[in-house]
Every structure is written in structure tokens, then in C-alpha cells.
Amino acid sequence: MNYLVIQYISKTLVFVLYLLCLSVLSIKPLLAHEYKEYQVFNAHIHGVGELFVAIENDQLYLNISAPSESFLGFEHQASTQLEHSILDKTKAFLQQAKNIVTLEGGNCSVVVHELESTLFDQNIKDNHTHDPNHQATESSHSEITINSHYLCQNAAQLRSIKLALFSRFTELERLKAVVIDDHGQHSRIIDRDNPILIIK
């Protein structure tokens, strides 16, 4: 069996088992930062990301991960004035949940919205001065992950999730989406031509 297929199946099974444990043990709702260990790529492909959607009772959890190049145009640590500017503007844009998705139905309100990336964590600006001895490593990989947790008044009425990222980030071509809800697991491809994930 293809190695990437094995990785994808393994990751999906881990995610499903975690949600089952969450339900059986009746522990507190899964917050965005509590399921970050399941954001493992089955492959690092520029322009291709992943979307995980979990719906439990009236809780909606979204996890989007994609190579940093899809958002920034580069994956190395920002070193120039231009790269710092791109990084700052991209981070500011992604910090607004309304810029990421549009939910149809369910009457959901965002509770937690977080970004994760080593580029954000290590973005030491120092007045945006450039170190002439710094060498960007184009071969190094980095990702940007978006975690969102919504509380819905009626999650059963959630009909679709429209991805707004495609209109802003032209390097992002498609997302491999997996939805886990009361009806089981569903998967499909979301792209700029078909940016809407149908739930019902």
C-alpha cells in the first residue's frame, strides 16, 4: 500500500478514536489547542492543505493546515522587510475567524480562534532589520495551522461551510476535507472552483 495512503488512514483513525474517547469519557469539550497533536500532514505538498471538521452536540471544531508557502509565498523564517510585512499582514488576516470561513445555518459563534506556525513563534522582528549573515533555507518545511471552536445554537441545522481563503491566497489550490459528525465520516476535495463544504 502506498506510504502516503497509510499515513492518511493512520491519522484519520487516530482522530476518530480521539473523538470516540471524548464522547465515552464525557470529558470537557475539545478546545482547539487540545487537538493540535492530530494536525500531522500525510504529505507536504505546496498548494494543498487539509481541513478537519468535527461536530459534537452543539460544538463545531475546525482545523485547517497548509504549507506556509500557500499563505506567504515562502516557508523560511522571515528575514527581509518585505517578508516581515507579508508575515504580519497574513497573520492579522488569519486572526479574524470571519476571513477563514462562512457558516450557513446552525447560528454558530466563535469561541476560540488560534493560529499556529513556527514562523509566527520565531518571528523576532528587531525593528525588521535584516541580518546579512542569515541564509533562508528554502528546503525547510513549515506549516500554518488554523484552529477554530464554535458554539452553535443548533448545530444540526449547519448546512455548509464556505472557505473564504481561496479568494485571498492564490497559492492555495485545494483542501482535503474530512468531516466527522453524528452521521459518520465524510471526505471530499475543496478548491477555489468548489469552495463550499456541504454538511447536510
N, C-alpha and C positions, 0 to 999 in steps of 0.2 A: 504494500500500500504506500502511496506517495507520502513522503515525510510531512509535507505541509498539511495534507488531509488529516494525518494522525494528530498533528499539533492542534488543528481546529477542533477535531472531535474531542480531544482530551480537555481542551479549555472549556468547551461547551458543557461537557459532563460535570466538570468542577463547579461551574457557575450554577447548573441545575441542582446539584447536590447541596450547594450552599443555601439556595433558596428553600429547598426542602427542609433542611435543618432549621432554618429561620422559622418556618411555619410550624414544625413539630415541637420545637422547644419554646415557641411563643416568646422569644426574646424581643427586645426593643426593636423598632423599625430600623432597617438597614440604611444608615446615612451614607452620603457619597464617599466620605473618606474611609468608611469601613469595608468597602468592597473594591478598593483600588488594587488589591493584590490579584484580582481577576482580569486586569487590563493587559494581558500579555498578548502580543501580536503573534498570529500564526505566520506572518511574513511581513518584512519591512519593504513595502512597495510604494514608491513615490506616487502620489495622487490617489492612493487607495487607503481608506480608513475603515474603522469598524464602529458600528452603533449597536449597543445593547440596551434593550428596553425591558424593564421588569415592572409588572403591575401586580400589586398585592393589596387587596381590600381597596382603600382609597389612597394608597400611596403609589406614586409613579416615580421610577428611578431611570434616569438616562445617563449613559456613559458613552462618550464619543472619543475615539483615539485615532490619530493620524500622524504620519511623519511630519515633523516641524516644517520641512520644505514645502509641504502643501499649503501651509499658512503664511510662512515667512519668505519663502524663496531660498532659504538656506537652513542648514542643520547644525552648524558650528556655533560656538559662543560668539555673540555679537562683539565686534571689535572696532568698527568704524562708526562715524557719526550717523551715516545712512542706516546701517544695520541696527544701531540702538534706536533710532527713530522708528523704524519698521517694527521692531520688537515692542516698543512702548505703545504704539498705536494699535497693534494687533492685540496685545494684552488688554488694553482698555476696551476694545470692541468685544472681545470674547467674554469679558467680565459681566456683560449685560445679557442675561438669560433670554431676553426678547430678541436679541440678534442671532440666537442659535436656532431656535425652533418656534413654530407657531402651532399651538394645540387647538384642535377643533373638537368641541364637546368636553364634558367632564367638569367644567368650571374649576380648573386647577390653578393653584397659586404656588409660586416657587418658594421653597423653604430654605434650601441650601443650594448654592451655586458656586463651584470651585474650579480653579484651573490648576493643572499640574504640568510641569516641564522642568527639566534640568536647566534649560536656557533661562527660565524665569528665576529659578532658585539661585543661579550663579551669575545673574545679571548685575555685576558690580560696575557701576557707571563711572565713578570717579570723574564727574563732570564731562563724561563722554570723551575723554582723551584717548587717543589711540596709542597703544604700545607698539612701537616699531619692531620689537623683537617677537611679537605674538604671531604665530602662524596658525591660521584656521585650518582645521582638519576636515576637508570636505568628505572624507570617507567615514567619519564618525557619524553614528546614527543617533537621532533624538526624536522624541515624540511630544505632541501636545495632547493632553487629555482634559476633557471637559466632563465634570460630574454635576448632575442636577437632580435635586429631590423636590418633587411637587406633592402638595396635599390637595386632593380633589374632593369636591363636594359629592360628586357622583362619577367615580372612575369608570363605572360600567357604561357610561354614555360617551366615553372618549372614543371618537371615531377615527381620527387620523393625526399624524404628526408631520408637519411640513418642515423640511430642513432649509433654513434660510442661508446657510453657509455658502452654498454654491454660487450665489449671486455676488458675494464679496470676494471669495477666494477662487480664482480661476484655475489654480494648480490642483485644486481638489476635484477629482473626477468622479469618484463614486465611494459609497459606503456599503459595506457588507453588514446588513442589519439582521439581528436576532431579537425576537420578541418572546418573552415568557410571561404568560398570564394564566387565568383560570382555564383557558381552552387548550393549554399546552404550549409547545414551542413552534414558532413560525420563523421563517427566514426568507429574505429576498434582497435584491440589489437596489440601492437608491442612488440615483445620479442626477445631473443637472437637468436632464430631459424628463426625468420622473422623480422629482424631489419629495414626493408625498408618500409616507408610510401609512398604509391603511391598517387600522387596528380591528375594526369591525367590518 
